[in-house]
Amino acid sequence: GDAILRVGARPGDIIYVSGKLGAALERITPRLALGRRLRGVATAGMDLSDGLSTDLHHLAEESRVGAVIEASRIPCAGSSERALDFALNYGEDYELLFTARASTRIPARIAGVMITPIGRITRGRAVLLEGMMGRQPLVARGWEHLR
């Protein structure tokens, strides 16, 4: 009964990620302590094993909501031109993607892990990325198990 599920995100919730994304080869350690601390705080969540673009779609689909994330807020592991691509589309990070009510105070660090707000849950079903080109659909280009 304490599990954080993909179901439960509601319009207005804030979307968060832990750590830096796109650094799977640097650290593969599940965020178990962080997950335990998020029980009763997160409205929905999952690990980022398939890439943010794909896993955010899974969370939104299960919760029957949409999402808007800001490219500039995504904590990328590197600073190369491809850092955002790695952060969005490569899996095995084992960082956490979770949502919480806008009224819930989420600290910048939990269990010693950096926490970054990257967007908001919306009505409808569109999953969008906001960047220099405005809002565009976020294509799920991470790992898909049933391809």
Secondary structure, DSSP 8 states (H G I E B T S, - for coil): -----STT--TT-EEEEES-BS-TTT-----HHHHHHHTTT-SEEEE-SS-HHHHHHHHHHHHT-EEEEEGGGS-BS--STTHHHHHHH------EEEEE-TTS---SEETTEEEEEEEEEESSS-EEEEETTEEEE----S--TT-
